[in-house]
Amino acid sequence: MRVLHVSPHPDDELVGAPATLMALRDAGHEVVNLALSLGRPGDHDRRRAEVEEACWRARFGLFISEPPIAMSATDDRADAEERARWQIDMALDGADPPDLVVGPTPHDVHHAHELTGRAIRDVLAAREAPPAWWMWAIWGDLPFPTVVTTFDDARAEEIARALSAHEGEMARADHRVHVDARSRLTAVTAAEKVFGFGAPALAADRAEVITEVVRTDGSWLLGAPRALDAASPLARPTARPVDDWLDSSSPRDLGGGPYD
């Protein structure tokens, strides 16, 4: 199986759902990271080198959008979203199209994550039989996660080592701390968020979650709640449509505060 991960920024491939991607990789699936942007123009060379090293350490394939899409706060967001749609379309039209797309939710608060999530949503919705879409959240939350991946300290160390290749970004905001702390918290909350309140706790110290949606007969259906089976990761979705959620306005659209 081929997995396409769509990164708004270099480092998102190792912050959004790194344990899930690595588990898929270890099960023999090809994981390719599509890096849509390289940050501000003055940082392009550094961030290109960092994402190349990070993906080498993580054993992910890498494709960088050329030219990189400008997605910073002062850039033209409508143009960035249009270019993101085009780049994702191209990736899906390749000789070896993906069986699974992984990327941010359209409600992940950060403007670049949200426009990327909308671009993924729109590209997949326009296709007759698109691949499943697994969403992660970094700045926001997933109100109904469907797949939980448990992992151990050795995997956490592998993630931290690969993420450390993004040296400049880790100096600015150390997301190694973020990913480590989130894995501990998610191990406590994931069972009830995925399987229902009152569900038994996970027998693991670390976990991460994603939300799966599958486009079926013109509607987005929520994926089945389950623990990740990396060897056979896809499953028949539920009958629960989530179009209203996916198409709804983001909290960013409320305006004010840190959002703009």
FILO-27295 format. One record per residue: x, y, z of N, C-alpha, C in turn. Coordinates in steps of 0.1 Angstrom, whole numbers, plus 5000, padded with zeros to 4 digits. Layout:
! residues N
(r (X; Y; Z); (X; Y; Z); (X; Y; Z)),
...
***
This chain:
! residues 260
(r (5008; 4988; 5000); (5000; 5000; 5000); (5009; 5012; 5000)),
(r (5004; 5023; 4993); (5012; 5035; 4993); (5004; 5046; 5001)),
(r (5011; 5053; 5009); (5006; 5063; 5018); (5012; 5076; 5014)),
(r (5003; 5086; 5012); (5007; 5099; 5009); (5004; 5108; 5021)),
(r (5015; 5113; 5027); (5013; 5123; 5038); (5015; 5137; 5033)),
(r (5006; 5146; 5036); (5006; 5159; 5031); (5010; 5169; 5042)),
(r (5022; 5175; 5041); (5027; 5184; 5051); (5025; 5199; 5047)),
(r (5018; 5206; 5055); (5018; 5221; 5053); (5032; 5227; 5054)),
(r (5039; 5222; 5065); (5053; 5227; 5068); (5062; 5215; 5069)),
(r (5075; 5217; 5066); (5085; 5207; 5070); (5084; 5206; 5086)),
(r (5084; 5194; 5091); (5083; 5190; 5104); (5070; 5184; 5108)),
(r (5059; 5188; 5100); (5046; 5182; 5103); (5045; 5167; 5101)),
(r (5054; 5162; 5093); (5054; 5148; 5090); (5058; 5140; 5103)),
(r (5065; 5147; 5112); (5069; 5141; 5125); (5063; 5146; 5137)),
(r (5052; 5155; 5135); (5045; 5160; 5146); (5030; 5156; 5146)),
(r (5024; 5155; 5133); (5010; 5152; 5132); (5006; 5138; 5137)),
(r (5012; 5128; 5130); (5009; 5114; 5133); (5021; 5105; 5131)),
(r (5033; 5108; 5137); (5045; 5101; 5133); (5045; 5086; 5137)),
(r (5039; 5083; 5148); (5039; 5069; 5152); (5031; 5060; 5143)),
(r (5020; 5066; 5138); (5011; 5059; 5129); (5018; 5057; 5116)),
(r (5025; 5067; 5111); (5032; 5066; 5098); (5044; 5056; 5099)),
(r (5051; 5056; 5110); (5062; 5047; 5112); (5057; 5032; 5113)),
(r (5045; 5031; 5120); (5040; 5017; 5121); (5036; 5012; 5107)),
(r (5030; 5021; 5099); (5027; 5017; 5085); (5039; 5013; 5077)),
(r (5049; 5021; 5079); (5062; 5019; 5072); (5068; 5005; 5076)),
(r (5068; 5002; 5089); (5073; 4990; 5094); (5065; 4978; 5089)),
(r (5053; 4980; 5086); (5044; 4969; 5080); (5046; 4967; 5065)),
(r (5055; 4975; 5060); (5059; 4973; 5045); (5052; 4982; 5036)),
(r (5044; 4992; 5041); (5038; 5002; 5032); (5048; 5013; 5029)),
(r (5046; 5018; 5017); (5055; 5030; 5013); (5049; 5043; 5018)),
(r (5056; 5050; 5026); (5051; 5063; 5031); (5059; 5074; 5024)),
(r (5052; 5083; 5017); (5058; 5094; 5010); (5053; 5107; 5016)),
(r (5062; 5116; 5020); (5058; 5129; 5025); (5058; 5140; 5014)),
(r (5047; 5146; 5012); (5046; 5157; 5003); (5047; 5170; 5011)),
(r (5058; 5177; 5010); (5061; 5189; 5017); (5056; 5201; 5008)),
(r (5045; 5207; 5012); (5040; 5218; 5003); (5047; 5231; 5004)),
(r (5053; 5234; 5016); (5060; 5246; 5018); (5074; 5244; 5024)),
(r (5082; 5254; 5024); (5095; 5254; 5031); (5096; 5267; 5039)),
(r (5085; 5272; 5044); (5085; 5284; 5053); (5088; 5296; 5045)),
(r (5094; 5306; 5051); (5097; 5319; 5045); (5109; 5317; 5035)),
(r (5109; 5326; 5025); (5119; 5324; 5014); (5134; 5323; 5020)),
(r (5137; 5331; 5030); (5150; 5331; 5035); (5154; 5319; 5042)),
(r (5144; 5311; 5046); (5146; 5298; 5053); (5146; 5286; 5044)),
(r (5143; 5288; 5031); (5141; 5276; 5022); (5153; 5267; 5022)),
(r (5165; 5271; 5020); (5176; 5262; 5020); (5178; 5254; 5032)),
(r (5177; 5261; 5044); (5178; 5254; 5056); (5167; 5243; 5058)),
(r (5155; 5247; 5055); (5144; 5238; 5058); (5143; 5227; 5048)),
(r (5148; 5229; 5036); (5149; 5218; 5026); (5159; 5208; 5031)),
(r (5170; 5213; 5036); (5180; 5203; 5041); (5175; 5196; 5053)),
(r (5168; 5203; 5062); (5162; 5196; 5074); (5152; 5186; 5071)),
(r (5143; 5189; 5061); (5132; 5179; 5058); (5138; 5167; 5051)),
(r (5148; 5169; 5043); (5155; 5158; 5036); (5161; 5149; 5046)),
(r (5168; 5155; 5056); (5175; 5147; 5066); (5164; 5140; 5075)),
(r (5154; 5147; 5079); (5143; 5141; 5087); (5137; 5129; 5081)),
(r (5133; 5131; 5068); (5127; 5120; 5061); (5136; 5108; 5059)),
(r (5149; 5111; 5057); (5159; 5100; 5056); (5160; 5092; 5069)),
(r (5160; 5100; 5080); (5160; 5093; 5093); (5147; 5085; 5096)),
(r (5136; 5090; 5091); (5123; 5084; 5094); (5120; 5073; 5083)),
(r (5129; 5072; 5073); (5127; 5063; 5062); (5114; 5065; 5055)),
(r (5111; 5078; 5053); (5099; 5082; 5044); (5104; 5087; 5031)),
(r (5097; 5084; 5020); (5100; 5091; 5008); (5096; 5106; 5009)),
(r (5101; 5114; 5000); (5099; 5128; 5001); (5097; 5134; 4987)),
(r (5087; 5143; 4986); (5086; 5151; 4974); (5083; 5165; 4979)),
(r (5091; 5175; 4974); (5089; 5189; 4978); (5083; 5196; 4967)),
(r (5072; 5204; 4970); (5065; 5212; 4960); (5075; 5222; 4954)),
(r (5076; 5222; 4941); (5085; 5232; 4934); (5077; 5241; 4924)),
(r (5077; 5254; 4927); (5083; 5260; 4938); (5075; 5258; 4951)),
(r (5082; 5259; 4962); (5074; 5257; 4975); (5063; 5267; 4976)),
(r (5052; 5263; 4981); (5040; 5272; 4983); (5042; 5282; 4994)),
(r (5039; 5294; 4992); (5040; 5305; 5002); (5028; 5304; 5011)),
(r (5029; 5300; 5023); (5018; 5299; 5032); (5019; 5307; 5045)),
(r (5028; 5316; 5046); (5030; 5323; 5058); (5018; 5333; 5061)),
(r (5017; 5338; 5073); (5006; 5346; 5076); (5003; 5358; 5067)),
(r (5013; 5364; 5061); (5011; 5375; 5053); (5010; 5372; 5038)),
(r (5010; 5359; 5035); (5009; 5355; 5021); (4995; 5354; 5016)),
(r (4993; 5352; 5003); (4979; 5351; 4998); (4974; 5337; 5000)),
(r (4965; 5336; 5010); (4960; 5323; 5014); (4951; 5316; 5003)),
(r (4944; 5324; 4996); (4935; 5318; 4986); (4944; 5312; 4975)),
(r (4955; 5319; 4971); (4964; 5314; 4961); (4971; 5301; 4967)),
(r (4975; 5302; 4979); (4982; 5290; 4985); (4972; 5278; 4985)),
(r (4960; 5280; 4988); (4950; 5269; 4988); (4948; 5263; 4974)),
(r (4947; 5272; 4965); (4946; 5268; 4951); (4958; 5260; 4946)),
(r (4970; 5264; 4950); (4982; 5257; 4946); (4983; 5244; 4953)),
(r (4979; 5244; 4966); (4979; 5231; 4973); (4970; 5221; 4967)),
(r (4958; 5225; 4963); (4949; 5216; 4956); (4955; 5210; 4943)),
(r (4962; 5219; 4936); (4968; 5215; 4923); (4979; 5204; 4926)),
(r (4987; 5207; 4937); (4998; 5198; 4940); (4993; 5185; 4945)),
(r (4983; 5185; 4953); (4977; 5172; 4958); (4970; 5164; 4946)),
(r (4964; 5172; 4937); (4958; 5165; 4925); (4969; 5158; 4917)),
(r (4980; 5165; 4915); (4991; 5159; 4908); (4996; 5146; 4914)),
(r (4997; 5147; 4928); (5002; 5135; 4935); (4992; 5123; 4934)),
(r (4979; 5126; 4933); (4969; 5115; 4932); (4968; 5110; 4917)),
(r (4973; 5118; 4908); (4972; 5114; 4894); (4985; 5108; 4889)),
(r (4995; 5105; 4898); (5007; 5100; 4894); (5006; 5085; 4889)),
(r (5017; 5080; 4885); (5017; 5066; 4880); (5014; 5056; 4891)),
(r (5017; 5060; 4903); (5015; 5051; 4915); (5007; 5058; 4925)),
(r (4994; 5060; 4923); (4986; 5068; 4932); (4985; 5062; 4946)),
(r (4983; 5070; 4956); (4982; 5065; 4970); (4969; 5058; 4973)),
(r (4970; 5049; 4982); (4958; 5042; 4987); (4952; 5048; 5000)),
(r (4960; 5057; 5005); (4956; 5064; 5018); (4963; 5078; 5017)),
(r (4955; 5088; 5021); (4960; 5102; 5023); (4960; 5105; 5037)),
(r (4971; 5111; 5043); (4972; 5115; 5057); (4975; 5130; 5057)),
(r (4969; 5138; 5065); (4972; 5152; 5066); (4963; 5159; 5077)),
(r (4964; 5172; 5077); (4957; 5179; 5088); (4942; 5180; 5086)),
(r (4935; 5181; 5097); (4921; 5184; 5097); (4919; 5199; 5092)),
(r (4908; 5202; 5085); (4905; 5216; 5081); (4902; 5225; 5093)),
(r (4902; 5219; 5105); (4899; 5227; 5117); (4911; 5227; 5127)),
(r (4923; 5228; 5122); (4935; 5227; 5130); (4940; 5240; 5134)),
(r (4932; 5251; 5134); (4935; 5264; 5139); (4946; 5271; 5131)),
(r (4958; 5265; 5129); (4968; 5272; 5121); (4963; 5274; 5107)),
(r (4965; 5286; 5102); (4959; 5289; 5088); (4964; 5279; 5077)),
(r (4977; 5276; 5078); (4983; 5268; 5068); (4978; 5253; 5069)),
(r (4976; 5249; 5081); (4971; 5235; 5083); (4957; 5235; 5078)),
(r (4949; 5245; 5081); (4935; 5245; 5077); (4933; 5246; 5061)),
(r (4941; 5254; 5055); (4940; 5255; 5040); (4944; 5242; 5034)),
(r (4954; 5236; 5040); (4958; 5222; 5035); (4948; 5212; 5037)),
(r (4941; 5212; 5048); (4930; 5203; 5051); (4919; 5205; 5041)),
(r (4915; 5218; 5039); (4905; 5220; 5029); (4909; 5216; 5015)),
(r (4921; 5218; 5012); (4926; 5214; 4998); (4925; 5199; 4997)),
(r (4929; 5191; 5007); (4928; 5176; 5006); (4913; 5173; 5005)),
(r (4904; 5179; 5013); (4890; 5176; 5013); (4884; 5178; 4999)),
(r (4887; 5190; 4993); (4881; 5193; 4980); (4886; 5184; 4969)),
(r (4899; 5181; 4969); (4905; 5173; 4959); (4899; 5159; 4959)),
(r (4898; 5153; 4971); (4892; 5140; 4973); (4877; 5139; 4970)),
(r (4870; 5150; 4974); (4856; 5150; 4971); (4852; 5151; 4956)),
(r (4862; 5156; 4948); (4859; 5158; 4934); (4862; 5145; 4926)),
(r (4867; 5135; 4933); (4871; 5122; 4926); (4860; 5111; 4928)),
(r (4859; 5103; 4918); (4848; 5093; 4919); (4851; 5082; 4929)),
(r (4863; 5078; 4931); (4866; 5068; 4941); (4879; 5071; 4948)),
(r (4879; 5081; 4956); (4892; 5086; 4962); (4896; 5077; 4973)),
(r (4909; 5078; 4977); (4914; 5070; 4988); (4908; 5075; 5001)),
(r (4910; 5067; 5012); (4906; 5071; 5025); (4915; 5083; 5029)),
(r (4910; 5091; 5039); (4917; 5102; 5044); (4918; 5101; 5059)),
(r (4930; 5101; 5064); (4933; 5101; 5078); (4938; 5115; 5082)),
(r (4931; 5121; 5092); (4934; 5134; 5097); (4940; 5134; 5110)),
(r (4950; 5143; 5112); (4956; 5146; 5125); (4954; 5160; 5129)),
(r (4956; 5163; 5141); (4955; 5177; 5147); (4967; 5180; 5155)),
(r (4973; 5191; 5153); (4984; 5196; 5161); (4980; 5208; 5170)),
(r (4974; 5218; 5164); (4970; 5230; 5171); (4956; 5229; 5176)),
(r (4948; 5221; 5170); (4934; 5220; 5174); (4931; 5206; 5180)),
(r (4919; 5201; 5178); (4916; 5188; 5184); (4908; 5180; 5174)),
(r (4907; 5167; 5176); (4899; 5158; 5168); (4887; 5155; 5177)),
(r (4875; 5160; 5173); (4863; 5157; 5182); (4859; 5142; 5182)),
(r (4861; 5135; 5171); (4858; 5121; 5171); (4869; 5113; 5164)),
(r (4880; 5110; 5171); (4890; 5102; 5165); (4885; 5088; 5163)),
(r (4891; 5081; 5153); (4886; 5067; 5150); (4897; 5057; 5151)),
(r (4909; 5060; 5149); (4920; 5050; 5149); (4930; 5054; 5160)),
(r (4934; 5045; 5168); (4944; 5047; 5179); (4956; 5039; 5176)),
(r (4968; 5045; 5177); (4980; 5038; 5175); (4988; 5039; 5189)),
(r (4991; 5027; 5195); (4998; 5027; 5207); (5013; 5024; 5203)),
(r (5022; 5029; 5212); (5036; 5027; 5209); (5044; 5028; 5222)),
(r (5057; 5025; 5221); (5066; 5024; 5233); (5076; 5035; 5233)),
(r (5085; 5034; 5243); (5095; 5044; 5244); (5105; 5044; 5232)),
(r (5108; 5032; 5227); (5117; 5031; 5216); (5112; 5038; 5204)),
(r (5099; 5037; 5201); (5093; 5045; 5190); (5094; 5059; 5193)),
(r (5091; 5063; 5205); (5092; 5078; 5209); (5106; 5083; 5207)),
(r (5116; 5075; 5210); (5129; 5079; 5207); (5132; 5080; 5192)),
(r (5127; 5071; 5185); (5129; 5072; 5170); (5122; 5084; 5164)),
(r (5111; 5088; 5169); (5104; 5100; 5165); (5112; 5112; 5168)),
(r (5117; 5113; 5181); (5125; 5124; 5185); (5137; 5126; 5177)),
(r (5144; 5115; 5174); (5156; 5115; 5166); (5154; 5121; 5152)),
(r (5143; 5116; 5146); (5140; 5121; 5133); (5136; 5136; 5133)),
(r (5128; 5139; 5143); (5123; 5153; 5145); (5134; 5163; 5148)),
(r (5145; 5158; 5154); (5156; 5166; 5158); (5164; 5171; 5145)),
(r (5161; 5165; 5134); (5167; 5170; 5121); (5162; 5183; 5118)),
(r (5150; 5187; 5122); (5145; 5200; 5120); (5150; 5210; 5131)),
(r (5164; 5211; 5130); (5171; 5218; 5141); (5166; 5232; 5143)),
(r (5165; 5240; 5132); (5161; 5254; 5133); (5147; 5255; 5140)),
(r (5138; 5247; 5136); (5124; 5248; 5141); (5124; 5243; 5156)),
(r (5132; 5233; 5159); (5132; 5228; 5173); (5138; 5239; 5182)),
(r (5147; 5247; 5177); (5153; 5258; 5185); (5142; 5269; 5187)),
(r (5133; 5270; 5178); (5123; 5281; 5179); (5111; 5276; 5188)),
(r (5107; 5264; 5186); (5096; 5258; 5194); (5098; 5243; 5194)),
(r (5102; 5237; 5205); (5106; 5223; 5206); (5094; 5214; 5206)),
(r (5090; 5209; 5194); (5079; 5201; 5193); (5082; 5186; 5197)),
(r (5095; 5183; 5200); (5098; 5170; 5206); (5091; 5169; 5220)),
(r (5090; 5180; 5227); (5083; 5181; 5240); (5068; 5179; 5238)),
(r (5063; 5186; 5228); (5049; 5185; 5224); (5045; 5170; 5221)),
(r (5052; 5164; 5212); (5049; 5151; 5207); (5050; 5141; 5219)),
(r (5060; 5142; 5227); (5062; 5133; 5238); (5051; 5135; 5249)),
(r (5047; 5147; 5252); (5037; 5150; 5262); (5023; 5145; 5257)),
(r (5021; 5148; 5244); (5008; 5144; 5238); (5006; 5129; 5238)),
(r (5017; 5122; 5236); (5015; 5107; 5235); (5012; 5102; 5249)),
(r (5016; 5108; 5260); (5013; 5104; 5273); (4998; 5107; 5276)),
(r (4994; 5119; 5273); (4980; 5123; 5275); (4971; 5115; 5267)),
(r (4974; 5113; 5254); (4965; 5105; 5246); (4963; 5091; 5250)),
(r (4974; 5085; 5256); (4972; 5071; 5262); (4962; 5070; 5272)),
(r (4959; 5082; 5279); (4949; 5082; 5290); (4935; 5084; 5284)),
(r (4934; 5093; 5274); (4921; 5097; 5269); (4916; 5090; 5257)),
(r (4925; 5083; 5249); (4921; 5078; 5236); (4910; 5067; 5237)),
(r (4911; 5058; 5246); (4902; 5047; 5247); (4887; 5052; 5247)),
(r (4885; 5062; 5256); (4871; 5067; 5257); (4867; 5076; 5245)),
(r (4877; 5083; 5240); (4873; 5092; 5228); (4871; 5084; 5216)),
(r (4878; 5072; 5214); (4876; 5064; 5202); (4865; 5054; 5204)),
(r (4864; 5047; 5215); (4855; 5036; 5217); (4843; 5039; 5226)),
(r (4843; 5051; 5231); (4831; 5055; 5239); (4834; 5057; 5254)),
(r (4828; 5066; 5261); (4831; 5069; 5275); (4827; 5056; 5283)),
(r (4836; 5053; 5292); (4834; 5041; 5300); (4842; 5029; 5294)),
(r (4848; 5031; 5282); (4856; 5020; 5277); (4869; 5018; 5285)),
(r (4874; 5005; 5286); (4886; 5002; 5293); (4898; 5010; 5288)),
(r (4906; 5014; 5298); (4918; 5021; 5294); (4928; 5013; 5285)),
(r (4936; 5020; 5277); (4946; 5013; 5269); (4956; 5007; 5278)),
(r (4962; 4996; 5273); (4973; 4990; 5280); (4986; 4994; 5274)),
(r (4988; 5007; 5274); (5000; 5013; 5268); (5002; 5027; 5275)),
(r (5015; 5031; 5275); (5019; 5044; 5281); (5019; 5055; 5271)),
(r (5018; 5052; 5258); (5019; 5062; 5247); (5009; 5058; 5236)),
(r (5003; 5069; 5231); (4993; 5066; 5220); (4992; 5079; 5212)),
(r (4987; 5078; 5199); (4982; 5089; 5191); (4970; 5085; 5184)),
(r (4962; 5095; 5179); (4949; 5092; 5173); (4948; 5099; 5160)),
(r (4940; 5094; 5151); (4937; 5101; 5138); (4922; 5099; 5136)),
(r (4916; 5108; 5128); (4902; 5106; 5124); (4902; 5102; 5109)),
(r (4895; 5090; 5107); (4894; 5085; 5093); (4881; 5089; 5087)),
(r (4881; 5094; 5075); (4868; 5096; 5067); (4870; 5089; 5054)),
(r (4859; 5084; 5048); (4859; 5077; 5036); (4848; 5083; 5027)),
(r (4851; 5088; 5015); (4841; 5093; 5006); (4833; 5082; 4999)),
(r (4820; 5082; 5002); (4812; 5071; 4997); (4798; 5077; 4992)),
(r (4796; 5075; 4979); (4783; 5079; 4973); (4781; 5094; 4975)),
(r (4791; 5102; 4974); (4790; 5117; 4975); (4789; 5122; 4989)),
(r (4792; 5114; 4999); (4792; 5118; 5013); (4804; 5113; 5020)),
(r (4808; 5121; 5031); (4819; 5117; 5039); (4814; 5108; 5051)),
(r (4819; 5096; 5051); (4815; 5087; 5062); (4826; 5086; 5072)),
(r (4823; 5086; 5085); (4833; 5084; 5095); (4838; 5070; 5096)),
(r (4851; 5069; 5098); (4857; 5055; 5098); (4853; 5047; 5110)),
(r (4855; 5035; 5110); (4852; 5026; 5121); (4862; 5028; 5132)),
(r (4857; 5028; 5145); (4866; 5029; 5156); (4874; 5017; 5158)),
(r (4887; 5018; 5159); (4896; 5006; 5160); (4910; 5010; 5165)),
(r (4917; 5000; 5169); (4932; 5001; 5171); (4938; 4999; 5157)),
(r (4949; 5005; 5155); (4956; 5004; 5142); (4961; 4990; 5140)),
(r (4957; 4984; 5129); (4963; 4972; 5124); (4972; 4976; 5112)),
(r (4984; 4978; 5114); (4993; 4983; 5104); (4994; 4974; 5092)),
(r (4993; 4961; 5094); (4993; 4952; 5082); (4981; 4954; 5073)),
(r (4970; 4957; 5079); (4957; 4958; 5072); (4950; 4971; 5077)),
(r (4955; 4983; 5074); (4950; 4995; 5081); (4937; 5000; 5077)),
(r (4932; 4996; 5065); (4919; 5002; 5061); (4907; 4993; 5065)),
(r (4896; 4999; 5067); (4884; 4991; 5071); (4871; 4998; 5065)),
(r (4860; 4990; 5065); (4848; 4995; 5061); (4843; 5007; 5070)),
(r (4839; 5018; 5065); (4835; 5029; 5074); (4822; 5026; 5080)),
(r (4818; 5035; 5090); (4805; 5035; 5096); (4795; 5041; 5086)),
(r (4783; 5041; 5090); (4772; 5048; 5082); (4770; 5062; 5086)),
(r (4779; 5067; 5095); (4777; 5081; 5100); (4783; 5091; 5091)),
(r (4775; 5100; 5085); (4780; 5111; 5077); (4786; 5122; 5086)),
(r (4797; 5128; 5081); (4803; 5139; 5088); (4806; 5151; 5079)),
(r (4798; 5152; 5068); (4799; 5163; 5059); (4797; 5177; 5066)),
(r (4787; 5178; 5075); (4785; 5190; 5081); (4797; 5195; 5089)),
(r (4804; 5186; 5096); (4816; 5189; 5103); (4827; 5193; 5094)),
(r (4830; 5185; 5084); (4841; 5188; 5075); (4839; 5201; 5067)),
(r (4827; 5204; 5064); (4824; 5216; 5056); (4821; 5228; 5064)),
(r (4821; 5227; 5077); (4818; 5238; 5086); (4829; 5248; 5087)),
(r (4826; 5260; 5092); (4836; 5270; 5094); (4845; 5266; 5105)),
(r (4857; 5271; 5104); (4867; 5268; 5114); (4866; 5278; 5126)),
(r (4871; 5274; 5138); (4872; 5284; 5149); (4879; 5297; 5144)),
(r (4889; 5295; 5135); (4896; 5307; 5130); (4886; 5318; 5124)),
(r (4875; 5313; 5118); (4866; 5322; 5112); (4859; 5331; 5122)),
(r (4859; 5328; 5134); (4853; 5336; 5145); (4861; 5349; 5146)),
(r (4874; 5349; 5142); (4882; 5361; 5142); (4887; 5365; 5156)),
(r (4897; 5374; 5155); (4902; 5379; 5168); (4912; 5370; 5174)),
(r (4917; 5373; 5186); (4927; 5365; 5193); (4939; 5362; 5185)),
(r (4945; 5350; 5187); (4958; 5347; 5181); (4956; 5342; 5166)),
(r (4943; 5341; 5161); (4941; 5334; 5149); (4946; 5342; 5137)),
(r (4946; 5355; 5138); (4951; 5363; 5126); (4962; 5373; 5130)),
***
